[in-house]
Amino acid sequence: MRPIAQNSNMFSASKLTPEQIASLKQRAAEGSSMSDLQRHLKEDYEISLTYMDTRFLILDLGIELIQEPKEQPKLEEEKPAPVPTGTVTVTMDALTLPGALVSGKVTFSDGEKAIWMLDQTGRPGLDPDTAGYRPSQEDIMEFQVQLRALIEKSGL
């Protein structure tokens, strides 16, 4: 087994003056990033370090970088609540979804909408606009009646 070669080019924190260390700490406290500190060392002190060497230097000096709080993802605009119509409406797509024998859209009595499809083996699928939505049993029965009539009317 060969011994691991030590990198003699690795920068040591002991090579910095107390003023340089104080300057790094001050810049970090003001919100500088690691690449900002790396650039500062190169431009102001002519000390070129790799990103990894800069990272180790920061760790060795006990400098804590202030991370700006990440922007909160913008919440989707709340969609207005579906307006209950009291009826179930079913339509068939002119262009069928890939992998489907037939497909279309349905609006349930409570106003919720979904995409429906029958695959090549005749298995039904329902993809509601609202994740986790489950239509009522009455709506499912009405959907099936209308779907059957729609398919018969289309000649499939």
N, C-alpha and C positions, 0 to 999 in steps of 0.2 A: 504494500500500500504506500502510495506516494504521499508525502506531507503536503498539506494545503499551503500554497504559496501566498505569502502576505503581500498586499499591495503597498509598495513603499511610496506611492504617489498620494496616498490618502492624507487629507488635510486634517490637521489637529487644531483644536480650539486653543491650545497653548501658544499658537503662532500669532494670535490676535492680541492687540494692545487693550488695556482696560477701556480706552476711549472708543475703540472699534466695537468692543462688546457692548458698551453702554449705548452706542449709536444703534446697534442691531436691536437691542431690547426696547429702546424708545420707538423705533420704527414699527416693531411688532405690536407695541402697545397702542400705536396710532392706527392699527388695522392693516399693516402691510402683509402681503401674502409671501409665501416662501419664494416665489419667483421674483417678487419685488426685492426681497432681502438679497437674493442671489445677484440681481442686477446692481443693487447698491454696493455690494462688495466689489464687483468688477469695475464699475464706473468710478467710485470714489476712492477705492483702495487698491485697484489693479490686482485683485485676488479673484482668479477665475476658478470656480468650483462647479462640479457637476451637480445636477439636481439632487442626486443621492448624497453626495458629500455635504451639500447645504442642509439636507434633512438631518443628517447625523450631527452636524455642527449645532443646529437648533436644539436637538435633543441633548447634546453634551452641555450646552449652556443653560439648559432648563428654560428656554424661551417658549412661551405658549402663544401660539398664533390665535388671533381673534377671528373666529369664523362668522361672517355675516349671516344672519338668519336667512335661510333659504326662503324664497318667495313661496307663500302658501299657494297651492294650485287654486286657480280660480274655480269656484264652484260653478257648475253649469247653471245657467239661468233656470230658475224654477219654471217648469212648464205649467201652464194653467191646468188646474184639475180638470180631468175629462168631464164633459157635460153628459149626464145620463140622458139617454134618448128613450129608454124603455123598450127598444127593439134591437134585434141582432141583424146586422147587414153583412152580406158576404159577396165579394166580387172575385172574378177570376182574372189573372194576368193575361195580357195578350202575348207577352214573352214569358215563357215559363222559366223559373229559376233553374240553374244548372243542377242536374242530378234528380230533378223532379219530373213526374209524369204530368202533373198539373200543379199550379200554385196560385195564390191570390192574397187578398186582404180580408180581414174581418174586423168589424167594430161591434163590441159587445154592448149589452143594454146599459152598462154603467159608464160607457164612453171610452173604455180602454180599447186600444187597437192592437192587432197582431198580424203577422204574416203566417199564412198556412201553406202547407204543401202535402202532396201525396207522392211518396217516392216510387221507384220503378216496381217495387213489390207490393205497393198499395198501402204501405204504412203511413199513417198521418203524422205530421209534425206541426207544431205551433210555436212561433217565436214572438212573444209579446213585447211591446215597446217598453213596458215597465218590467224590470227584472223581478222574477219571483211572482209575477201576477198569475192568479188562478181564477178563471171565470167560474161563475156559479154553475151548478148542475143544470139548472133550467136553461142557461145560456148555451151550455155545451150541447144539450139536446136540440135546441133551436138551430144552432150552428150546423149540426149534423143533418137535420132535415133540409135546410137551405142548401147545404153543400151537395147533398144527393140530388136535389132538384136542378141545381146549376150544372152539375156534371152530366145528368141525363139530357138536359136542354142542349148542351154543347155537342152531344153525340159521342162522347167517349165511352 
